[in-house]
Amino acid sequence: MSTSLFTSWVMAARLRTLPLSLSGIIVGASIGIKATQSSSNLLLSSIFWLAIATTLGLQVLSNFANDYGDGVKGTDNEERIGPKRAIQSGLISHKAMKNGIILTSLVTLVLALLLIYTAFGKDNFILSVVFFALGIAAIVAAIKYTVGNSAYGYKGLGDVFVFIFFGLVSVVGCYFLYTKALNFTVFLPAITIGCLSTAVLNLNNLRDINSDKNSGKHTLVVKMGWHKAKVYHQCLGILALLSFLVYTCLTYNTLWSILPLVSFIILAIHFNKVRQTEEPMLLDPELKKVALSTFLFAILFAVKLLVFNA
């Protein structure tokens, strides 16, 4: 593979989206390790690394599928704001991208199977089947966001799927891989991660509101309109904060328990910026701020749990 072709595939993988996708895994694994008291070292956990690998596979798959789906439908055009896509730029053909989607799907499925076997072994057949079904559902969801006539991203349902898979499934699912049990409190940081991840998608759709509207991509932002979508954005931030505060109240033991709130200082500046912004193109730099702030929240969450036992 030539250097230029390799660079094109790296561009299509959209590396800047990867930290956000890992946030839920970091939070869920941290709570799981703390709950089982099996080890205080997250970095030595095979479940953690297999979950990371599987999630990266799903995110890259989603990015490839998004590039393919929007490229086929003509949504990625000259009117679109933000980095140009691989198919849009002519760097990767439709056929090559389709093959890339198939290969990435297979690799991700193998990683998911390894993760399930590592977590449940041979003795938890029913749980293995349930998580295998979740893995298949995640792969289908990653592809169907923009691919096909029934692409849910074109019907304003992207927010729901992002909240479910980036938030609830990622955090609660990873926690369950360690504990084989459910705990109500785990859903609270899952809601935080889900809301912040949804905020990234909403911000992306706010930026692309004009090109999406003109190309027939009926995102939730297009359906709500600019001003209501900005109010919705603020609501996501408030719900994310409230969920973490409730979790902190229920689990508080030292001052280190509030360490993840540091990330909300950056987020508060961001949400104020969005409130004041009236030009879609000015929102593009804000995407990485929310994504990296969410990743920072996850890192600080793991530190306060596993380093400071808070």
N, C-alpha and C positions, 0 to 999 in steps of 0.2 A: 504494500500500500504506500503510495507516494506521500510526502510530507504534507502537501496541499490537501490531499484527500483526507488524511488523518485529521488535519486541522478543521476541515469541513464537518466531519463527524463529531468532533469535540464541540464545535459551535452548535451543532444540532442537539447535542446532549444538554446544553444550557447549564454549565457547571454552577452558575450563580444561583440556580434554583435548588441545589442539593442540600445546603445547610438547613433550610426551612423544613425539608422533608424528614430530616433526621431528628428534629426537635422532639417530636412525640415519642420516638424510640428512647431517647436519652432520659426523658421524664419517666416513662413507664418502667424502664429497666431499673432506674434508680430507686423507685418506690418498691419494685419487686425484690431487689437485692436487700433493701433495708428490712422489708417485711419478713423475708425468709431467714435473714441473718446468716446467709450462707457464705458471704464474702463481702468485704467492704471495698474490694477493688473491682470497679466496673470494667476496667480495661482487660481483666483476665477472664471475663465471662464469655464462653463460646456462644451462648444464647444471644448475648448482646451483639457480638460481631456478625453473626448470621442474620440477625434482625436488621442490622445496619446494611449489610450487603443486599438483602432482599428488598429493603426500602429504596436503596439507590437504584436497583434494577427497575422497580416500579416507577420511580420518578423519571428515569431516563426513557423508559418505555412510553410514559405519558407525554414527554417532550417530543419524542419521535412521532408519536401518533398525532399530536397537536400540529406539528409541522406538516405532516402528510394531509390531515383532514382540512386544515385551513388552506393549504396549498391547492388541493383539489377543488375546493369550493370557491377559491378566489378571494377569500377573506384577507389573506396576506397580500396586500397590494400597496401601491405607492402612497396611498392615503394613510396607511397605518403608521402610527408613531412607535418608536422604539427600535431595538436591534432587528436587522433584516434576518429572515429565516433562511434555512439552507435551500429548501425547494424554491422559495420566492427568489432567491439570488441565483438560482440555476447551478448551484454547487453540487447538489445531489439530485438525482432523477427520482421520479415518482416510484419507479420499479425498485430502485436501490433502497429507497426509504421503506418501502413495503417489506422488502427482505430483511431490513434492519429491525423492523417491528417484530417480525416473526422470530428472528434469532434472539432478540432481547426478551421476548415472551417466554421462550423455552428456557433460557438461562435463568430467568427470574423464577420460573416454576421449579426448576431443580433446586435453587437456593431455598425456596419456600419449603420444599420437601425435606431438605437437610435440617432446616430450622425446626420443623414439626417433629422430626425424629429425635433430634437432640433434646427437645423440651419434654416430649411425652414418651419416647421410647416405644416398646412393643406392648406395653400394658394398658395404655389409654386409647384404645381404638376409636371410641366415640368422639373423644376430644380431638384426636388426629383428623377424623373425618370433618368435624366442624371447622377446624382451622384450615384444612385443605380447601373446603368450600369458600371460606373467607379469602383465601389466596386467589382462587379462580375468580371470585367476584371482584377483587382488587385489580386483577389483570384486565378483566372485561371493562371495568369502570375507567381504567387508564386509557384504554383504546377508544371506547365509545364516547369520550368527552367531545371530540370533534369529528370522529370518523363515522361515515354511514348516514343514511337518511334520517335515522332516529337519534342522531347525536344530541345528548342531553345538554351539552354546553350551548347549543343553539336554541334551547327552549327555556333558558333561565334557571336550570336546575344544577348548574355547576357548583353554586354555593353550598347546596345541601350535601352533595357528594364530597366536597372538600372538607366540610365540617365533620362528616361521619368518618372518612378514611384517614384524614390527617390528624383529627382530634380523637374521637372516641375509639376507633379501631386501633390506631397507632399506640395510644397511651394505655388504654384498658387492656387491649390485646397483648401488648408486651408485658404488662404487669401479670396477666393471667398465665403467660408462658412460664413465669417463675413460681407463682404461688398455687396455680390450679384452683383458684378461688376468686370471688368478686368481693369488692369492698366499695361501699357507696362513696367514700371520700376520694377515691381515685378518679371518679367522674368529674370532680371539680377542676383539677389541673388539666384534665382532658378537654373540658369545655374552654379553658383558657387557651390552650394550644389550637383547638378547633376554631375559635373565634379569630385569633390572630392570623391563622392560615387563610381563613375566609376573607379577612381584611386585605390580605395580599392579592387574592383573586379579584376582590371588589375594586381595589386600587388599579389593577391592570385593566379592568373593564371600564373604569372611569376614564382612564387615559385613552382607551380605544373606542369610546362611545360613538364618535362620529363615523369612523370606518366600519364599526360593527353594525351600526344602524343602516348605513348605505349598502352593506353587503348582505343584509338579511339575517345577521347573527343576533337573535333576540335574547341577549344576556339579561340578567336581573336589572342591571344598570339601565339598559335600553328600555326595559319595561317600566321602571320606576321614574326615569328621568334624572337629570343631573343633580338637582337640589335634594330630592328625596334620597338618592343614592349616597350623597354626602352625609345626610343625617343618619342613614343606615350604617355608614362607616363609623361614625362616632358611637353608635349603639354597640357595635361589635367590640370596640375598644373598652367601653364601660363594662359590658358583660364579662369580658376577659379579666378585667381588674377585679370586679366583684367576686367572680368565681375563685380567684386565687386568695382574696382576702377572707372569704368564708373558709376555704381550706386551711389557711393559716390560723384562723381562730380555733378551728377544731383540732389542730395538731401542734399548736404553739408550745415550745418548751424553753427556748432561749431567744435572744435578740437576733441570732443568726437566721431564725426562721423567716425573717422578712427580707433576707438578702436578695432574692429574685426581683424585689420591687425596684431595684436599681435600673433594670431594663425598662421599666415603665416611665422613667424620667425621659429617656430618649423617645419613647412612644408618645408621651404627652406633647412633646415638641412637634412630632410628626402630625398628630391628629389636629393640632392647632393650625399647622401649615395647610392641611387639606381643607379645613373649615374656611380658610381665607382665600384659597385658590379658586380661580374662575376659568383658567385656561387648561384644558386637558394635557397638553404637552408638558406643562410644568410639573406634572405628577410623576413623570418617569423616574427621576432620581429618588423619589420617595419609596419606590418598590423595594430597593435593597435595604433601606433603613428599617422597614417593618420586618422583612425577612431575617435580617441579621440581629435585630432586637429580639425576635422570637427565639432565635438560636442562642443568644446570650441568656435569655430567660431560662432556657433548658439547661445550659451549662451551670448557671448559678444555682438552679434548683438541685442539680446533682451534687454540687459542692456543698450546699447547706445540709443535704441529707447524709451524704457519705463521708464528708470530711469533718463537718462540725456537729454531726449527729443531731441536727435540728429539724 
